[in-house]
Amino acid sequence: MALAKAKADAIVSKLQIADDQNKDEKSTILIASDTNNYIGEDKDAEPTLLITCDQVVVYEGAIREKPSDEDEARQFIKSYSGKHASTLSSVFVTNLKTGFTKGDWDKVEIHFHEIPDNVIDKLLVEGLVLRVAGALIIEHPLIVPCVKDVKGTTDSVMGLPKALTEKLLKEAMNA
């Protein structure tokens, strides 16, 4: 939650600076869940809601963010083989008009079958696992057969729990 809130604070600060410099320019905001960058698209629209997110993987009590290199990604994926890990996805919503903010988190537990070394090798060559928390992508076609059970939703594992986000958005729009 702290990271999702910090992202929101950074973006709001940038928006206030931009607003002070360009009093007449207004833009729509496009937010990526793993960055504090925003892109203006519609120059006639005023930004109203800001959604920031963050996700970590928890394995045997340790928090795992994005792997620092291929070796760490390999170690992460290999460690899940025949075991389980959890994802914690945080969502933070800010109503830029009213100042209302609220955040919450969602947890998913994933149990794995054995993950063969050749699957890990292919995932590393592809490289996507290097850009996600815990090098964990359960919806990847190479990993799907290795997933034994998921207690929670795939959208949450992917980093944006839909039901939680919808709930927070409704609260922010009514604030």
C-alpha positions as CSV (number, residue, x, y, z in Angstrom):
1,M,0.0,0.0,0.0
2,A,2.9,2.4,0.8
3,L,4.2,2.1,-2.8
4,A,0.8,2.6,-4.4
5,K,0.2,5.7,-2.2
6,A,3.7,7.0,-3.0
7,K,3.0,6.7,-6.7
8,A,-0.2,8.6,-6.2
9,D,1.6,11.3,-4.2
10,A,4.3,11.7,-6.9
11,I,1.7,11.9,-9.7
12,V,-0.5,14.4,-7.9
13,S,2.6,16.5,-7.2
14,K,3.5,16.5,-10.9
15,L,-0.1,17.4,-11.8
16,Q,-0.1,20.3,-9.5
17,I,3.2,21.6,-10.9
18,A,1.9,21.1,-14.5
19,D,-1.4,22.8,-13.5
20,D,0.4,25.8,-12.1
21,Q,2.5,26.1,-15.2
22,N,-0.4,25.6,-17.7
23,K,-3.5,27.0,-16.1
24,D,-5.5,26.7,-19.4
25,E,-4.3,23.2,-20.4
26,K,-6.2,20.2,-19.0
27,S,-5.5,16.6,-19.9
28,T,-6.7,13.1,-19.4
29,I,-4.4,10.8,-17.4
30,L,-3.2,7.4,-18.4
31,I,-1.6,5.6,-15.5
32,A,0.5,2.5,-15.7
33,S,0.5,0.3,-12.5
34,D,4.3,0.1,-12.2
35,T,5.3,3.7,-12.9
36,N,4.5,7.2,-11.9
37,N,4.4,8.5,-15.5
38,Y,1.3,9.9,-17.0
39,I,0.3,10.8,-20.5
40,G,-2.1,13.5,-21.5
41,E,-4.5,12.4,-24.3
42,D,-7.6,14.6,-24.4
43,K,-6.7,18.2,-24.0
44,D,-10.3,19.1,-23.3
45,A,-10.9,16.7,-20.5
46,E,-10.1,17.4,-16.8
47,P,-8.5,14.6,-14.8
48,T,-10.8,13.4,-12.1
49,L,-9.7,10.0,-10.8
50,L,-6.2,8.6,-10.3
51,I,-5.6,4.9,-9.8
52,T,-2.2,3.7,-8.7
53,C,-1.2,0.1,-8.0
54,D,1.6,-2.0,-6.8
55,Q,2.2,-5.7,-6.3
56,V,4.6,-8.0,-4.5
57,V,4.9,-11.7,-4.3
58,V,5.3,-13.3,-0.9
59,Y,7.2,-16.5,-0.7
60,E,8.1,-18.2,2.6
61,G,7.6,-14.9,4.4
62,A,9.9,-12.9,2.1
63,I,8.7,-10.1,-0.2
64,R,9.7,-10.4,-3.8
65,E,9.6,-7.4,-6.2
66,K,10.8,-7.5,-9.8
67,P,13.9,-9.7,-10.1
68,S,17.2,-7.8,-10.5
69,D,18.5,-10.1,-13.2
70,E,18.1,-13.5,-15.0
71,D,19.7,-15.4,-12.2
72,E,17.4,-14.0,-9.6
73,A,14.4,-14.6,-11.9
74,R,15.5,-18.3,-12.3
75,Q,15.9,-18.7,-8.6
76,F,12.4,-17.2,-7.9
77,I,10.6,-19.4,-10.5
78,K,12.5,-22.6,-9.5
79,S,11.6,-22.0,-5.8
80,Y,7.9,-22.1,-6.7
81,S,8.2,-25.5,-8.2
82,G,6.0,-27.9,-6.2
83,K,5.3,-25.2,-3.6
84,H,3.1,-22.1,-3.2
85,A,3.4,-18.3,-3.2
86,S,1.1,-15.4,-2.7
87,T,0.6,-12.1,-4.5
88,L,-0.5,-9.0,-2.7
89,S,-1.9,-6.4,-5.0
90,S,-2.6,-2.9,-3.7
91,V,-4.8,-0.3,-5.3
92,F,-5.0,3.3,-4.3
93,V,-7.6,5.7,-5.8
94,T,-7.5,9.5,-5.6
95,N,-10.4,11.8,-6.5
96,L,-8.4,14.7,-7.8
97,K,-11.5,17.0,-7.5
98,T,-12.4,16.3,-3.9
99,G,-9.1,15.1,-2.5
100,F,-10.7,11.8,-1.4
101,T,-8.2,8.9,-1.2
102,K,-8.6,5.3,-0.3
103,G,-6.6,2.2,-0.8
104,D,-6.9,-1.5,-0.1
105,W,-5.2,-4.7,-1.0
106,D,-6.1,-8.2,-2.3
107,K,-4.2,-11.5,-1.7
108,V,-4.1,-14.5,-3.9
109,E,-2.5,-17.8,-3.1
110,I,-1.0,-19.9,-6.0
111,H,0.0,-23.6,-5.6
112,F,2.3,-25.1,-8.2
113,H,3.1,-28.5,-9.7
114,E,6.7,-29.0,-10.6
115,I,8.1,-26.4,-13.0
116,P,10.5,-28.0,-15.4
117,D,13.9,-26.4,-16.1
118,N,13.2,-26.1,-19.8
119,V,10.1,-24.1,-19.0
120,I,12.1,-21.7,-16.9
121,D,14.7,-21.5,-19.6
122,K,12.1,-20.5,-22.2
123,L,10.5,-17.9,-19.9
124,L,13.9,-16.3,-19.3
125,V,14.7,-16.2,-23.0
126,E,11.4,-14.5,-23.6
127,G,12.2,-12.0,-20.8
128,L,8.8,-11.0,-19.6
129,V,9.4,-12.6,-16.2
130,L,12.1,-10.0,-15.6
131,R,9.6,-7.2,-15.6
132,V,7.0,-8.5,-13.0
133,A,7.0,-9.0,-9.3
134,G,8.5,-12.3,-8.2
135,A,9.0,-13.3,-11.9
136,L,5.5,-14.7,-11.5
137,I,3.1,-14.8,-14.5
138,I,0.5,-17.6,-13.9
139,E,-1.4,-16.8,-17.1
140,H,1.6,-17.4,-19.3
141,P,1.0,-20.5,-21.6
142,L,4.2,-22.1,-20.4
143,I,3.2,-21.7,-16.7
144,V,-0.6,-22.6,-17.0
145,P,0.1,-26.4,-16.9
146,C,2.3,-25.9,-13.8
147,V,-0.4,-24.2,-11.8
148,K,-2.1,-26.6,-9.5
149,D,-4.6,-24.3,-7.7
150,V,-5.3,-20.6,-7.4
151,K,-7.2,-19.2,-4.4
152,G,-8.3,-15.8,-5.7
153,T,-8.6,-14.2,-9.0
154,T,-6.2,-14.1,-12.0
155,D,-6.8,-10.4,-12.5
156,S,-5.5,-9.8,-9.0
157,V,-2.4,-11.9,-9.8
158,M,-1.9,-9.8,-12.9
159,G,-1.7,-6.7,-10.7
160,L,-5.1,-5.1,-10.9
161,P,-7.9,-6.8,-8.9
162,K,-11.1,-5.8,-10.8
163,A,-13.6,-6.1,-8.0
164,L,-11.5,-4.2,-5.5
165,T,-10.7,-1.5,-8.1
166,E,-14.4,-1.1,-9.0
167,K,-15.3,-0.8,-5.3
168,L,-12.7,1.9,-4.7
169,L,-13.7,3.8,-7.8
170,K,-17.4,3.8,-6.8
171,E,-16.4,5.2,-3.4
172,A,-14.1,7.8,-4.9
173,M,-16.8,9.0,-7.4
174,N,-19.3,9.4,-4.6
175,A,-16.9,11.3,-2.4
